[in-house]
Amino acid sequence: MFHRQRKSTLSAQAKPVKDLMRHVTAAQFLLDNKRQNLIHRIRELSGLEASRYESLCNVLLENMVDYCQSLPETANSYYSQPGGVMDYALNRTEAALSLFKEFIVLDKSGILSEEQLLWQYALYSAAVLQGIGKLCLDYRIHVYDANGQQLKQWNPLLERLIDTGTYYDYEFQKEADQDFRRRLNLLLARTLMPVSGFNWIASQPQVLAVWLALLNEDPRSAGTLGAILIRADALAIQRYINEFMVKAGVGRGGRYGLAGPFAGGVPASLAEKEMAMGIEFIQWLTNALAEGRIMINKAPLYMVPGGMLMTQEMFQFFVREHPEYKNWQAVQNGFLSLGLHRHAVAGSVTGRFEQAHTQRMETGVVFSEFAVALPSTVQVYQFNTGKIEPMSAIDLIHKAPFTSQFTQQHNTQTVTPLHKLSASGLWQAIDSEAPHLGPGVRGGV
């Protein structure tokens, strides 16, 4: 009897192998042309000789593949294709290294010093490993043998995914504990890091402190590198959005819903059509910011604690420029479907904030991941002076977290400026007078 029960249970846990994902080696996974192009660019940007690149950088990429395999980053949003976790990491890392070049001061030799290479490696490894704790919380992964028989649920803290079984499948989990995930980032990052790479970072306490802050998703403590990584992450998502726009034919006479988000296929549901609309709204917002038709801290867009407040006029503005869409609420829902916003305290999708100078209340959606929509430079309206000044995207990202402090405290708080890295490995303030992101809107409810 017991034997028959066990056989039945095992049979119930078996799946056809065609419905499962097969383990692949890192070499196989990284052979993809797009991935090879990104890796080639990363190798060039690293400035490391071949042997050091292999032991410090390539080993980390291979370790990532051994853990992440072909997992998608999201269920049905950006980088939702097989291998999306790694594709997102590669795009983010390439963007981070490109941005890093703007914040270094070379000596007469024109090459990176050993100290600068160390800081760059801290950024590189943090970019690759960003959010790696999600393997423990965002997915439930089961591994199977060569016949499709389920073996067990995978625990990323105990072993590599590639080490158990032949196949695997996954399902996304909801409502992950973000604080717990950040702590897991540190544990898994230490596991995946090459020994020589971790030893190099650990040899310099200041570098180690910033590296841990990056992994803990604490951009304030990470300083300039924190701002660079946020911008790089946004650029990686922008790249995916741009690819989607091309596939969908949007901007070339296409209409929303002609292609499923990020996949280039026919949408299967209203949810996919909503996301397609949200994607085009973000691209429109990026263009409007780049052209100065919309500016920061002037209706309908304000810096607030937690991100950018977009009032309903923002979505109405979009509809006016796209008369084929007459319902601004539908456009707002399309944006919300992307999950790039912050909920208010009461769980509402809209929040209310008081304008510091006029005490006027503003209501709208808080775009928490606003970096995704930023062009390289934006126009910022200064409430104190009434002037409009240009500001780089990285500078805005760096200063934005401080606005909640000085707007709520009714005073001016000094914001540490962005720094450049000298050849001796010291961070030095940039000489140019950067515009100050003055108080905008305070006190959300």
Number of C-alpha atoms within 10 A of each C-alpha: 6 7 8 9 10 11 12 11 11 13 13 11 14 15 15 9 17 9 11 17 18 20 21 16 13 18 10 10 18 19 11 10 9 13 16 14 12 17 20 12 15 22 19 14 16 18 15 16 10 10 10 13 16 14 14 20 23 17 18 22 23 18 17 22 26 21 20 21 26 21 24 22 23 16 13 17 21 23 24 19 18 15 18 19 24 25 23 23 23 22 24 26 27 25 24 29 24 17 17 21 15 11 19 20 20 16 12 7 7 9 13 22 17 12 17 20 17 19 22 24 23 22 25 25 25 28 27 25 25 24 24 26 24 21 22 20 19 19 18 15 19 20 25 24 17 11 13 21 20 21 17 15 14 20 14 19 13 9 13 19 22 20 11 17 20 20 25 27 18 17 12 13 13 9 7 13 11 13 11 13 20 19 15 22 26 21 15 21 23 13 17 21 20 20 14 12 19 19 12 16 20 14 11 13 10 11 22 18 14 25 27 18 20 30 28 22 21 15 21 18 16 21 19 24 28 25 23 29 28 22 27 26 23 20 23 23 20 22 16 18 23 16 15 22 23 13 18 25 16 20 12 9 7 14 15 22 22 17 23 24 31 24 18 16 13 14 19 11 10 10 18 23 21 24 27 31 24 23 28 23 21 19 20 16 20 21 16 18 21 18 14 15 10 21 21 25 23 16 14 21 22 25 27 28 23 20 22 25 31 23 20 18 14 21 20 19 13 19 19 12 10 10 9 9 14 13 12 18 13 16 25 20 16 23 24 18 20 19 14 13 21 21 16 15 11 9 9 11 15 21 22 19 21 20 19 17 14 8 11 10 14 21 17 20 25 28 24 18 18 19 23 23 23 26 20 14 17 22 21 27 20 19 17 11 8 9 9 16 16 16 19 17 19 24 20 23 22 24 19 19 17 21 24 20 16 17 23 17 12 12 10 12 14 10 15 13 18 21 17 20 23 18 20 14 19 14 17 15 12 13 10 6 7 14 15 16 23 22 27 26 28 26 18 20 13
